[in-house]
């Protein structure tokens, strides 16, 4: 299905600029990638509140923690692979444990980073950040949700990680959409199976659900844009009402959405689960070609739904 596309990172930069005009307490930190992560909008208008720390991610996080301790609201931005893996110890010790008001907003997540290659692919970032107690972890579905999530992060006390993308992504949220931290959004209702997705995969999930109606299956689609705190109630309700769950994410299959859903089902409401995710690192290439080669497509979701519904009909509850 053809949809309008918009850049989540450009939306982030423009929203951050608006927030900077509204709140003089907001400060921004970055490295050599400020133009790519779009914090240059803020830097040009508020140079005295912008800190370019160079390619030194550990320092970016440590300085952000110090500014938060002094009462500021720091936004720290770089690529996902550099903003989570390299400074993880600083995030854990200096931000998570004291529960400081630091907002880490990273772009170029997943394999859709494209030609930048495997070293720039952040496919474990959500596993790392969801392992930190008390950290809010958000992966918006599109530009509309990105703007709202960034504003919620600015106004909510405590640490945030927000995951964005390099390419423009399909717009799936309407003008009346309202992001709620910690709540899954019902994008489409159905009773035969539930597809749970976040980020760039929500559009693919909606396309898969539309195609599956031609095969007589009515699929519910949940946008799980908040991975922490996790909306376990929505997963349990979907399991009980539809009996089959498929998760779809542009992330390694362990430690992200698939793992969170599997844990919820095992603890509260066992149901067959199918998983569409990465099994490892990809290679360098164009984003759309990589997404197809590594099975992150609407067609792959359709196949997972059909297989999972088949297991539901056989009375099997083990995960794929």
C-alpha positions as a Python dict, from the first residue, in 0.01 Angstrom:
ca = {
    (1, 'X'): (0, 0, 0),
    (2, 'X'): (146, 337, -102),
    (3, 'X'): (179, 581, 186),
    (4, 'X'): (322, 925, 238),
    (5, 'X'): (671, 910, 387),
    (6, 'X'): (843, 1148, 628),
    (7, 'X'): (1176, 1156, 805),
    (8, 'X'): (1169, 1073, 1176),
    (9, 'X'): (1513, 1227, 1231),
    (10, 'X'): (1416, 1550, 1058),
    (11, 'X'): (1099, 1559, 1268),
    (12, 'X'): (1312, 1509, 1578),
    (13, 'X'): (1536, 1802, 1488),
    (14, 'X'): (1246, 2035, 1425),
    (15, 'X'): (1059, 1925, 1739),
    (16, 'X'): (1373, 1975, 1946),
    (17, 'X'): (1403, 2328, 1809),
    (18, 'X'): (1041, 2401, 1907),
    (19, 'X'): (1103, 2264, 2255),
    (20, 'X'): (1415, 2477, 2283),
    (21, 'X'): (1208, 2787, 2216),
    (22, 'X'): (954, 2683, 2479),
    (23, 'X'): (1192, 2567, 2750),
    (24, 'X'): (1528, 2742, 2812),
    (25, 'X'): (1627, 2455, 3036),
    (26, 'X'): (1675, 2221, 2740),
    (27, 'X'): (2033, 2164, 2626),
    (28, 'X'): (2158, 1943, 2343),
    (29, 'X'): (2473, 1731, 2309),
    (30, 'X'): (2617, 1547, 2013),
    (31, 'X'): (2926, 1430, 1832),
    (32, 'X'): (3047, 1456, 1478),
    (33, 'X'): (2710, 1344, 1342),
    (34, 'X'): (2502, 1650, 1432),
    (35, 'X'): (2402, 1719, 1073),
    (36, 'X'): (2289, 1360, 1024),
    (37, 'X'): (2086, 1346, 1344),
    (38, 'X'): (1937, 1689, 1270),
    (39, 'X'): (2037, 1859, 1593),
    (40, 'X'): (2189, 2136, 1379),
    (41, 'X'): (1848, 2308, 1376),
    (42, 'X'): (1884, 2357, 1752),
    (43, 'X'): (2256, 2436, 1733),
    (44, 'X'): (2207, 2722, 1486),
    (45, 'X'): (1945, 2899, 1697),
    (46, 'X'): (2082, 2815, 2041),
    (47, 'X'): (2462, 2780, 2009),
    (48, 'X'): (2508, 2861, 2375),
    (49, 'X'): (2293, 2558, 2471),
    (50, 'X'): (2451, 2316, 2225),
    (51, 'X'): (2761, 2109, 2304),
    (52, 'X'): (2954, 1928, 2033),
    (53, 'X'): (3159, 1668, 2217),
    (54, 'X'): (3313, 1511, 1907),
    (55, 'X'): (3329, 1138, 1846),
    (56, 'X'): (3345, 1060, 2217),
    (57, 'X'): (3016, 898, 2312),
    (58, 'X'): (3123, 812, 2667),
    (59, 'X'): (3192, 1182, 2727),
    (60, 'X'): (2860, 1283, 2571),
    (61, 'X'): (2670, 1069, 2820),
    (62, 'X'): (2884, 1168, 3118),
    (63, 'X'): (2842, 1539, 3041),
    (64, 'X'): (2468, 1491, 2988),
    (65, 'X'): (2447, 1323, 3328),
    (66, 'X'): (2629, 1617, 3487),
    (67, 'X'): (2397, 1869, 3322),
    (68, 'X'): (2093, 1670, 3437),
    (69, 'X'): (2233, 1669, 3791),
    (70, 'X'): (2251, 2048, 3764),
    (71, 'X'): (1882, 2074, 3675),
    (72, 'X'): (1906, 2088, 3296),
    (73, 'X'): (1712, 1869, 3053),
    (74, 'X'): (1981, 1730, 2819),
    (75, 'X'): (1909, 1561, 2486),
    (76, 'X'): (2206, 1351, 2366),
    (77, 'X'): (2200, 1234, 2006),
    (78, 'X'): (2408, 1023, 1768),
    (79, 'X'): (2360, 701, 1570),
    (80, 'X'): (2194, 414, 1761),
    (81, 'X'): (2496, 187, 1743),
    (82, 'X'): (2724, 455, 1888),
    (83, 'X'): (2479, 599, 2140),
    (84, 'X'): (2395, 275, 2320),
    (85, 'X'): (2678, 23, 2282),
    (86, 'X'): (2991, 234, 2321),
    (87, 'X'): (2880, 436, 2628),
    (88, 'X'): (2671, 162, 2789),
    (89, 'X'): (2866, 167, 3115),
    (90, 'X'): (2823, 546, 3142),
    (91, 'X'): (2450, 509, 3070),
    (92, 'X'): (2416, 236, 3330),
    (93, 'X'): (2619, 398, 3608),
    (94, 'X'): (2571, 770, 3546),
    (95, 'X'): (2215, 785, 3410),
    (96, 'X'): (2013, 473, 3486),
    (97, 'X'): (2118, 403, 3844),
    (98, 'X'): (2066, 765, 3966),
    (99, 'X'): (1757, 785, 3738),
    (100, 'X'): (1869, 1115, 3589),
    (101, 'X'): (1665, 1323, 3347),
    (102, 'X'): (1874, 1243, 3036),
    (103, 'X'): (1708, 1193, 2697),
    (104, 'X'): (1910, 979, 2454),
    (105, 'X'): (1760, 1011, 2106),
    (106, 'X'): (1941, 804, 1844),
    (107, 'X'): (1890, 785, 1469),
    (108, 'X'): (2013, 540, 1202),
    (109, 'X'): (1890, 234, 1395),
    (110, 'X'): (1863, -115, 1250),
    (111, 'X'): (1977, -238, 910),
    (112, 'X'): (1791, 39, 730),
    (113, 'X'): (2108, 240, 793),
    (114, 'X'): (2188, 85, 455),
    (115, 'X'): (2518, 146, 285),
    (116, 'X'): (2690, 252, 609),
    (117, 'X'): (2757, -119, 658),
    (118, 'X'): (2747, -374, 937),
    (119, 'X'): (2959, -169, 1181),
    (120, 'X'): (2688, 101, 1180),
    (121, 'X'): (2393, -136, 1223),
    (122, 'X'): (2232, -96, 1563),
    (123, 'X'): (2039, -422, 1602),
    (124, 'X'): (2100, -477, 1975),
    (125, 'X'): (2024, -127, 2102),
    (126, 'X'): (1677, -207, 2236),
    (127, 'X'): (1805, -516, 2417),
    (128, 'X'): (2065, -302, 2590),
    (129, 'X'): (1831, -21, 2686),
    (130, 'X'): (1542, -246, 2793),
    (131, 'X'): (1785, -416, 3033),
    (132, 'X'): (1816, -92, 3231),
    (133, 'X'): (1558, -70, 3513),
    (134, 'X'): (1349, 245, 3504),
    (135, 'X'): (1463, 354, 3156),
    (136, 'X'): (1181, 461, 2925),
    (137, 'X'): (1239, 303, 2583),
    (138, 'X'): (1038, 426, 2283),
    (139, 'X'): (1053, 334, 1912),
    (140, 'X'): (802, 555, 1727),
    (141, 'X'): (624, 419, 1422),
    (142, 'X'): (653, 734, 1211),
    (143, 'X'): (715, 1107, 1209),
    (144, 'X'): (378, 1187, 1370),
    (145, 'X'): (450, 966, 1668),
    (146, 'X'): (811, 1084, 1685),
    (147, 'X'): (709, 1445, 1743),
    (148, 'X'): (470, 1345, 2020),
    (149, 'X'): (714, 1104, 2185),
    (150, 'X'): (994, 1362, 2194),
    (151, 'X'): (757, 1611, 2357),
    (152, 'X'): (647, 1351, 2614),
    (153, 'X'): (1012, 1276, 2690),
    (154, 'X'): (1088, 1644, 2743),
    (155, 'X'): (802, 1680, 2989),
    (156, 'X'): (846, 1349, 3174),
    (157, 'X'): (1108, 1330, 3447),
    (158, 'X'): (1354, 1043, 3407),
    (159, 'X'): (1578, 877, 3148),
    (160, 'X'): (1456, 806, 2794),
    (161, 'X'): (1589, 624, 2492),
    (162, 'X'): (1411, 705, 2165),
    (163, 'X'): (1498, 506, 1851),
    (164, 'X'): (1473, 668, 1506),
    (165, 'X'): (1574, 585, 1149),
    (166, 'X'): (1789, 704, 862),
    (167, 'X'): (1542, 677, 570),
    (168, 'X'): (1206, 846, 552),
    (169, 'X'): (942, 604, 674),
    (170, 'X'): (571, 556, 589),
    (171, 'X'): (329, 771, 785),
    (172, 'X'): (82, 538, 959),
    (173, 'X'): (-55, 759, 1238),
    (174, 'X'): (-345, 987, 1154),
    (175, 'X'): (-388, 1350, 1259),
    (176, 'X'): (-590, 1241, 1564),
    (177, 'X'): (-326, 996, 1685),
    (178, 'X'): (-219, 1038, 2047),
    (179, 'X'): (98, 876, 2179),
    (180, 'X'): (68, 744, 2534),
    (181, 'X'): (386, 638, 2712),
    (182, 'X'): (359, 273, 2814),
    (183, 'X'): (48, 200, 2609),
    (184, 'X'): (16, -4, 2288),
    (185, 'X'): (-191, 163, 2017),
    (186, 'X'): (-460, -35, 1838),
    (187, 'X'): (-400, 34, 1468),
    (188, 'X'): (-643, -223, 1332),
    (189, 'X'): (-880, -467, 1504),
    (190, 'X'): (-930, -835, 1435),
    (191, 'X'): (-996, -1167, 1610),
    (192, 'X'): (-798, -1431, 1418),
    (193, 'X'): (-443, -1323, 1506),
    (194, 'X'): (-251, -1023, 1639),
    (195, 'X'): (55, -865, 1480),
    (196, 'X'): (260, -661, 1727),
    (197, 'X'): (520, -427, 1579),
    (198, 'X'): (704, -103, 1641),
    (199, 'X'): (897, 150, 1439),
    (200, 'X'): (947, 96, 1070),
    (201, 'X'): (772, -243, 1084),
    (202, 'X'): (429, -106, 1177),
    (203, 'X'): (360, -12, 815),
    (204, 'X'): (458, -361, 701),
    (205, 'X'): (230, -510, 969),
    (206, 'X'): (-65, -304, 845),
    (207, 'X'): (4, -407, 485),
    (208, 'X'): (23, -773, 588),
    (209, 'X'): (-306, -748, 779),
    (210, 'X'): (-473, -592, 476),
    (211, 'X'): (-348, -867, 244),
    (212, 'X'): (-450, -1141, 487),
    (213, 'X'): (-814, -1029, 473),
    (214, 'X'): (-818, -1167, 118),
    (215, 'X'): (-737, -1505, 272),
    (216, 'X'): (-1018, -1472, 526),
    (217, 'X'): (-807, -1374, 825),
    (218, 'X'): (-888, -1068, 1033),
    (219, 'X'): (-570, -954, 1205),
    (220, 'X'): (-536, -713, 1492),
    (221, 'X'): (-236, -480, 1466),
    (222, 'X'): (-80, -326, 1776),
    (223, 'X'): (180, -52, 1759),
    (224, 'X'): (402, -128, 2060),
    (225, 'X'): (602, 193, 2039),
    (226, 'X'): (688, 184, 2410),
    (227, 'X'): (899, -119, 2494),
    (228, 'X'): (962, -4, 2850),
    (229, 'X'): (739, 34, 3048),
    (230, 'X'): (581, -254, 2857),
    (231, 'X'): (207, -283, 2798),
    (232, 'X'): (172, -647, 2905),
    (233, 'X'): (-206, -607, 2943),
    (234, 'X'): (-243, -541, 2568),
    (235, 'X'): (-44, -856, 2489),
    (236, 'X'): (-245, -1072, 2729),
    (237, 'X'): (-572, -933, 2593),
    (238, 'X'): (-459, -1003, 2236),
    (239, 'X'): (-357, -1358, 2325),
    (240, 'X'): (-689, -1434, 2489),
    (241, 'X'): (-903, -1269, 2221),
    (242, 'X'): (-714, -1375, 1906),
    (243, 'X'): (-515, -1682, 2018),
    (244, 'X'): (-212, -1622, 1792),
    (245, 'X'): (61, -1359, 1816),
    (246, 'X'): (323, -1252, 1562),
    (247, 'X'): (591, -997, 1653),
    (248, 'X'): (769, -793, 1386),
    (249, 'X'): (1077, -580, 1449),
    (250, 'X'): (1392, -449, 1281),
    (251, 'X'): (1613, -576, 1563),
    (252, 'X'): (1791, -893, 1667),
    (253, 'X'): (1533, -1155, 1761),
    (254, 'X'): (1665, -1181, 2118),
    (255, 'X'): (1627, -900, 2371),
    (256, 'X'): (1371, -688, 2188),
    (257, 'X'): (997, -708, 2130),
    (258, 'X'): (994, -1082, 2058),
    (259, 'X'): (1154, -1155, 2395),
    (260, 'X'): (925, -916, 2584),
    (261, 'X'): (614, -1070, 2429),
    (262, 'X'): (738, -1428, 2481),
    (263, 'X'): (802, -1356, 2849),
    (264, 'X'): (456, -1204, 2888),
    (265, 'X'): (285, -1498, 2717),
    (266, 'X'): (479, -1753, 2920),
    (267, 'X'): (394, -1581, 3248),
    (268, 'X'): (34, -1481, 3190),
    (269, 'X'): (-139, -1629, 2885),
    (270, 'X'): (39, -1893, 2672),
    (271, 'X'): (-36, -1870, 2301),
    (272, 'X'): (146, -1957, 1977),
    (273, 'X'): (395, -1685, 1881),
    (274, 'X'): (563, -1622, 1548),
    (275, 'X'): (871, -1402, 1519),
    (276, 'X'): (978, -1176, 1232),
    (277, 'X'): (1316, -1030, 1324),
    (278, 'X'): (1685, -1043, 1243),
    (279, 'X'): (1881, -1361, 1309),
    (280, 'X'): (2213, -1176, 1299),
    (281, 'X'): (2401, -894, 1135),
    (282, 'X'): (2329, -802, 777),
    (283, 'X'): (2561, -685, 504),
    (284, 'X'): (2599, -343, 347),
    (285, 'X'): (2346, -241, 85),
    (286, 'X'): (2047, -28, 4),
    (287, 'X'): (1797, -18, 287),
    (288, 'X'): (1500, -157, 94),
    (289, 'X'): (1708, -438, -52),
    (290, 'X'): (1840, -535, 291),
    (291, 'X'): (1490, -533, 439),
    (292, 'X'): (1377, -772, 166),
    (293, 'X'): (1681, -1001, 182),
    (294, 'X'): (1658, -1038, 560),
    (295, 'X'): (1284, -1097, 570),
    (296, 'X'): (1158, -773, 721),
    (297, 'X'): (861, -736, 488),
    (298, 'X'): (484, -755, 483),
    (299, 'X'): (511, -1085, 294),
    (300, 'X'): (730, -1235, 568),
    (301, 'X'): (478, -1123, 829),
    (302, 'X'): (197, -1284, 630),
    (303, 'X'): (383, -1616, 622),
    (304, 'X'): (445, -1595, 997),
    (305, 'X'): (78, -1524, 1066),
    (306, 'X'): (-39, -1819, 855),
    (307, 'X'): (209, -2053, 1026),
    (308, 'X'): (116, -1928, 1372),
    (309, 'X'): (-258, -1950, 1308),
    (310, 'X'): (-196, -2306, 1190),
    (311, 'X'): (-34, -2389, 1522),
    (312, 'X'): (-323, -2226, 1705),
    (313, 'X'): (-565, -2450, 1518),
    (314, 'X'): (-355, -2752, 1614),
    (315, 'X'): (-360, -2646, 1979),
    (316, 'X'): (15, -2582, 1999),
    (317, 'X'): (145, -2301, 2216),
    (318, 'X'): (521, -2313, 2177),
    (319, 'X'): (699, -2016, 2019),
    (320, 'X'): (855, -2025, 1674),
}
